[in-house]
Amino acid sequence: MKNIKLSIIGLLLVSFGCTDSYIDEIVRVDPGPDVTAPEVNISFPLEGTLIRVVEDVTPININFEILDDIEIESIQVSLDGTQIASFEEFLDFRRFVKTYTYPNLSNGNHVLTITGKDTSGKTTTKTVNFEKVEPYTPVYDGEIFYLPFDGDYTELVTITNPTVNGNPGFAGGVIGMAYSGANNANIAFPTTNLQNPEFSAVFWYKVNGSPDRAGIMVMGPPDTNNPNNMNNRTGGFRLFRENAGGKQRVKLNVGNGSSDNWFDGGPAADIDPAAGEWAHVAFTISGSSCAVYINGQVASQGNFSGVSWAGCNILSIASGSPRFTEWGHLSDGSLFDELRIFNKALTQTEIQTIIAAEKP
């Protein structure tokens, strides 16, 4: 055993003593001629990006990449003509990837410019125009939610983005753009700040009669007894439409915690899809009554004991899915615009004031 150990040690010593003969000398490789200028790629912000936050001044992460065929020499980052960062040391001479945080982006239009220079003096400059949008200030008393649908689905009071299901789109609206519904599509918001003792919603609506029934707006509890085809109406509300002799009748159902109440105005709640016109829809919920308004006129109203919001953690817009599906009130192919939600029961006069301010 001792002889074996000594033999192994001897082999190791021989190996270590001979390592120099196995190391190649470092040989400089000519990288060749510098042919191309640097490539500048900006991944954020992009051209036309809108920065929406509740603050007047916010940090912004600027994400970019510089590539060169031989060697990067320097990089300059400017905002609105003023240099805000520069880089001259690189671990990888041919590729530089960076997220630079600019701490004080103010409201207004901005121009981001990034220039890359290589060691042969070639430069490339890329420019992006974007905007920090001034925070939205609620216009009306009690307004807690505003969704203009102007090319995105951002709610502007709290700067909240919904879950977007399917492939809805946008079309011309009453003001700017409008939500355009699609098959198996809807948007869904959390309801943390919406669960108040009183609730009102107002919006413009251009109804598409196909399909001939659909969910318009639903904020209801889950249905544990029927999870694949929900229809628990003991809490929250369900605003929906159904065919009524070729017209579409808007109906409201509201739950008080143990049972539900119906507010169906009959022909007074009908909208004619063939007219191709925008209609203004509003509904209110208080501790004593509920009402539905079409174009500022009462379509349905009645007594009510107060809403229960237990389990109502999803606000679904343009479909009854997922909480109101048993009767086929699914995605709505209509147009929606200027959706506002309030923490109070609006009066008819307040609703008519909103219509007058927005009417096309």
N, C-alpha and C positions, 0 to 999 in steps of 0.2 A: 504493500500500500504506500509506503514512504517513497519507493522508487517511482511509482506512478505520479504522485504529487510533484516530485522534483522534475519529472519529465514535462508535466503540464506547465510548471513555472518557467522552465527553460524555453518551451515553445512560445509562451507569452512574451518573454524577454526578447526573443529573436524577432517576434512579430513587431513589438514596439520599436525595436531598434531599426527596423526596415521600413517604417511607415513613410519616411521622407521620399523613398523611391516611388511611392504610389501617388503622390500629390502632383497634379499638373500645375505648371506655372500659369499665373493669370495672364491672359493674352487679351489685349485691347482689340475689340471688334469695331471696325469703322461703321457707324450707323448709316452711312450714306448721305446723300444730299437732302437738305431740308426743302421739301417740295411744296407742301401745303401750309396754309395759315391755320391757326388754332380753330377748333370747332367749339362753339359756345351753345350749351343747351340749358334753358331755364325751365324747370318743372313746376315752380310756384314762386310768385303768382304767374298766371297765364294772361295772355291778351284778353282784356275785357273782364277780368275777375272782379267781382264785387265783394269787398270785405264788410261783413255785417256783424257788428257786436253792439252791446248795449253801452259801451264806453265811448267817449269822444276821442280818446287817445288809447292806442292798443299796440302791443308788440306784434311783429309779423316775422315769420320764418321764411327767408328767401332761400330756395333750394335750386342749386345749379351744378353744372358739370362742365369742365374744360378738358378738351382732348387735343393732343398734338402728335404729329408723326415722329418728331425728334425730341424736343424739349421745351417745356413751358418756362418762360422767364418771369412773367409777372401777370397779375390779375387785378383789375380795379372794378369796384362796385360803386355806382352812383345812384342817388335818388333825387329826382327833380333838379339835376344839374350839380349836385353837391356830392363829393366823394364821401362815402360812409364806411368803406373798408378797402383794404388792399392786401395782397398776398404775394410773397416773393420766395418763400421756402417751401419745397415740396418733397415728400418722401418718394412719390412716384412722379418722375419728370414728365411723363406722357399723359397722365390722367389725374385730375383733381376734382373730387366730389365734396361739396360743402353745403351745410345748412347754416346760414348766417342769420342771427336774430337781430333785427333792428327794433329798438325798444319803444320808439315814440312816433308811430304812424298816426297822423291826424286825419280829420275828415277832408274829403275832396278828391280830385283827380291827381294821379301820380304817374311819374315816368321812371321806370327802373332801367338802368343801363349797365351792362356788364361787358367789359373788354378784356380779352385774352391776348397776350403778346408772347411770341416765341423768341428763341435766342438768335434767330436770323433777322429779327425786326418785323416780321409779319404780324399783323394784328387783325382781330375779328371783334366786332361790336354787335351785340344783340340788345334790342330795346323792347320793353313790354309796357303797355299802358293799362292801368287798372284804377280802381276807385275804392276808397274807404267811404262807405255810405254813412251819411249822418244818421244817428240813431232815431228810430221812429218815436214820436211823442203821441200818445193816444189823443184822438180828436174829441171823443165824446165821453161824457160822464159814465163811469163804470166800465169802460172798454178795457178788456184784459187780453184780447186775442184779435190779431188782424192778419189776414192772409190775402194779399192782393193778387197772387198768382201771376205776377209779372215776369214770367220766364223761369221761375223757380217755385219751390214749395215752402220757402222759409216763412215761418210765423214771426212777425216783426216786433211784437211787444217784448217777448222773452228771447228772441232769436233762437227758435227751436226748429229743427228740421224733422220731418216725419219719416216713418217707414213708408217707402213707396213700393206698392205691390203691383205687378204687371207692368204695362207700358202705357200709362196715360200720357197726354201731351198738352199742347197749348194752342190756342186759337185767338182770334181777335175778341176782345172783351168790351165791357161797358167802359172801363178805364184801362188802357193798356192791353195786356194779355189776359186770358182766362184759362181756367182748367178745362181740358177737353177729355171727357171720359172715354174708356175703352173696355172691351170685354175682359173680365177677370182682373180689373184694375181698381185700385182705390189708394188713398193715403190715410195713414193712421198716426195720431198724435197721443202722447201721454196726457193724462188728465189731472195732474197734480194741482194746478191752480184753477181748475175749472169746476171743481166740486163745491159749489156754494149753495146756500139755501135758496137763492134766486138765480135764474139763468135766462138769458135771451140770446138768440142768434139771428142775424140778418144777412142776406146775401142776394145777389142777382143770379137768375136761373133761366137759361134757354133750354127748354125741355126737348129731349129727343124721345119720341114715342116708341122707339125700339131699343131695348126690349120694352114690352108693354107694362112692366112693373119693375121697380128697383128701390133699393135703399138710397135715401138722400143723405141722411146724417144719423148716426147711431152712437149712443153712449150708454151701453147697457152692461149688465153683469153676465158672467159666464153661465152656461147651462150644464151643470154637472150631470143631470139626468139624461141629457141628449147632446153630448159633446161634439158629435159630428154633424149636427143639424140644429144649431142653437135657436132657442126661442123663449128665453127666460125674461118675462116682462114685469117682474116684481119690483124692479128698480130702474133708474135712469130713464132714457127716452129713446124713441124710435120715430124718426121723421121719414116718411116713405111716400111712394106714389103708386097708383094702380089705374088700369084702364077703366074709363067710365064713358062708354059709348063713343069711343074714338078720342076722347079727351083724356088728360091725365089728372087724377084727383089726388091732392096732397092731404095726407092724414098724419096725425100725431098720436102716439101712445106713450103714456108716462106712468111709471111705477112708484108707489108710495112705501114700499118695503114689504107689503103683504099681498097687494093686489094691483091691478093696473086700471087706468082710466083712458077712455077713447075720446078724441076730439076730431070728429069727422064733420066737416062743414057741408057735405053734399055738393051740389052744383056750384056753390059759392067758392069752393076750394079747387075748381077745375081750371086747368091751363090747357090751351089748345096747341098741340105741337105743330099743326098745319100753319099756324099764324107766323111761325118763325121769329117770334119776338121775345125780347127779354122781359121776364116778369120778376118783380121783387117779392121775395118770400121772407117772412119773419115769424118767429114764435117765441112766446114768453112762458116762463114757469115761475110761480111764486108759491108762498105757503097757503094760499087760499084759492088760486085760480090758474088756469092755463088758457092761452089764446094762440090762434094761428091767423096770420095776416097775409093777404095776397094783394100786392100793389097798394099797400097802406090801408086796405079795408079789411074789416073783421070777416074771416071766413069761417071760423069756429071759435067758441069760447065756452068755458064752464067752470064750475067749482072744482077745487082740488085741495087735498089735505096736506100736500107737501111731498117733495121728491126724496127718495132714498138713493144715495150714491154708492151703497155698499157693493164692492166688487167692480165698479164701473171705471176701470183703469185704461180703457181704450176709447178714443174718439175716432170713429171711422167716417170718412167723408167720401161720398160718391159710391157707396155700396153698403148693404146691410151686413156684409161679411166682416168679422167672423161671428158676431154675437146675435144676428137676426137673419137667419137663412132658411128656416124651416118652410116658410111660405113662398120661397123663391124671390125674395127681395134682394137681389144680388147687385152686380155692378151697374152703374148708371152711365149711359153714353152721352149725357147732357153736358152743357157748358155751365161752369160755376165762376162767379167773379165777386170780388170785394166782400169776403166773408169776415164778419166781425162777431165776437162773442162778448157778452157783458155779464157782470156779477150782480145784476139787478133785473127786475122785470120792467122792460121799457113800456112807456105809455104809447098810445097810438100817435099822439102828437110827435113824440121823439122819433118814432119810426118814419113818419111822414117827412120830418126834417132831414133825416138821412137820405131818403129817396130824392128829395129836392136837390140836395147837395151833389148827388152822384148821377142823377138821371141823364141818360145820353140824349 
